Amino acid sequence: MHVTRVRINCEGVMARSTMEDEKKRWEDRLVDPLLKKRGERKKLFRTDAGIPLERVYLPCEREYDAALGFPGEYPFTRGPYPTMYRTQFWTMRQYAGFGSAEESNERYRYLLDNGTTGLSVAFDLPTQMGYDSDHPLAEGEVGRVGVPIDTLADMEVLFNGIPLNKVTTSMTINATAPILLAMYVALAEKRGIDPRAISGTVQNDILKEYIARGTYIFPPAPSLRLVTDIFSWCSKELPRWNTISISGYHIREAGSTAAQELGFTLANGIAYVQAALDAGLDVDAFGSQLSFFFNAHNDFLEEVAKFRAARRLWAKIMKERFGATKPETMKLRFHAQTGGSTLTAQQIDNNVVRVTIQALAAVFGGCQSLHTNSRDEALALPTEESATLALRTQQIIAHESGICDTVDPLGGSYAVEMLTDRIEQEASAIIGKIDVLGGAVRAIEQKFYQTRIAESAYAHQRAVESGEKTIVGVNAFRADHDPVPALLEIDEGGARRQLERLRKTRATRDAAAVGEALHAVKIAAAGDENLLPPIIRAVASYASVGEIADALRSVWGEYAE
């Protein structure tokens, strides 16, 4: 390869550069230091036919495109790390939580024993909404769609026998995110583990709750304060923790297109960064702890392009809009989950194929973490057998498909590069429109997100009903009879045990210490001090999620549309 291009060096001097020069520069600057530190997986990177595979493939017949760059360097189109899966696979997570802390702990330990490399905690609706399990509004919902967590006593059971400093834990929690994060930190401290050694992610993305899910508690302004308080505290005390998982997943589940998912999600990201800057934080101090959460749907090439476009667009936003100077601050790292809304109750084995296609898209797109949905999730929470099959799907992709042996293997495809450019352009236009409306919060208040998503969802449904879009087993290739598989049944005794543990905890804790801690939370909420320290003290005294949320409600009130 002797293609040349003009580049500007650090001193602003124009220089001629060959492709070999650029590759050598990339290897010296990024690849070699990484190989000395960690190396690549111990295997021969070659196809089953014995054809050797290069670490990364480059364009041969056209001018090198700086918009692509090399893996691990700005604008990160081809991946956030120079060797990607040749060094380490993505974290394989299975989202789980149901019934009781005991049952969820049993599922977590089963998944870890079967090769899951990270936990992903689903909380029940009362926990998400800041109600204890004995609250009247919690009746009938305790443990139904996730694990109920009322106090630190539940957290102790949930993570019994699980080494917090040896697994990464993702917690899908938003309005009460500071409380659940505080419990995880308090649990680590109680076990004698330095919180600086624990790693994971807290979703902490409240804006999409106003857009697509509805599990908000407080008005937007104090909710954003909770988000930025987590940014600030974790940047100093929890350096290995991802402080937010800015979520497009739920936006896509609500009916958005791929470009809308990207545009809306990054616009929310802009709002969070701006809120942190307004609070006096340095973008390079907290920016590397931001992460994203995207959906993986069936349109394979579009999804791969979406993930690549997301990295490039976010890098530009962080560098050009917010003045980030550190490469780590500009990198978009993301967790992906296969599309729950694409699963069908009819012919559920078809969902295995759908999930495989979606998981492949996430891996080709360069995800850092992945959850694969189970075949029966259109009907119920997954059985152990179905969850295992979903995990095995990831493991087969990682260990048997060969697609992890070279970085960004679809890079340079005419179709993929066109789609990457097109999705970036459409997402940029959406962000521009939101800027004109005054930013994400103002756009939400004006129902811009909600209206556009509803329009897209309606168009999709019309296409399915008219037969323009084929859904196998639903509007085409239907079966006369769909056998009903064995489904997971929730133990109704779990809710009773949860209420009993809550009652016992309240009876045995130091009531005076709890009262003092809750008063301190109120004082902090009324002022401007960071809320994480008083919340950590409150959960350590075994104050409950509902009590802490009520302390905040007493100061801030509740949000209603």
Secondary structure, DSSP 4 states (H G I P E B T S, - for coil): ---EEEEE-TTS-EEEEEHHHHHHHHIIIIIHHHHHHT---SS--B-TT--B--SB---SSS---TTT--TTSTT-TT-SSSSGGGT-PPEEEEEE--S-HHHHHHHHHHHHHTT--EEEEEBPHHHHHT--TTSGGGTTTTTTSSB---SHHHHHHHTTT--TTTSEEEEE-STTHHHHHHHHHHHHHHTT--GGG-EEEE----HHIIIII----S-HHHHHHHHHHHHHHHHHH-TTEE-EEEE-HHHHHTT--HHHHHHHHHHHHHHHHHHHHHTT--HHHHGGGEEEEEEE-S-HHHHHHHHHHHHHHHHHIIIIIT---SHHHH---EEEEE-GGG--SSSTTHHHHHHHHHHHHHHHTT-SEEE---TTTTTSSPPHHHHHHHHHHHHHHHHHS-TTSSBSTTTT-HHHHHHHHHHHHHHHHHHHHHHHHTSHHHHHHTTHHHHHHHHHHHHHHHHHHHTSS--BTTTBS--S--PPPP-----THHHHHHHHHHHHHHHHS-HHHHHHHHHHHHHHHHSSS-SHHHHHHHHHTT--HHHHHHHHHHHH-----
